[in-house]
Amino acid sequence: MSSLDINTLKKLPLVELPNQPIELVIAWLRNQPDFIGEAVAKACYQQIANA
């Protein structure tokens, strides 16, 4: 993952992460604390539930 990708994900609001390429988000989440992963999972669930 390039530093450009990392900076892009850092600047996005949480609700936009589910709309990004999954491979990119998973790679980014590997270096994040657990609570960030839980927040992303919750955002994904909410987006699916509202679809």
Protein Blocks (a to p, Z undefined) as FASTA:
>chain_A
ZZklmmmmmmpcfklmmmpcfklmmmmmmmpcfklmmmmmmmmmmmmmmZZ
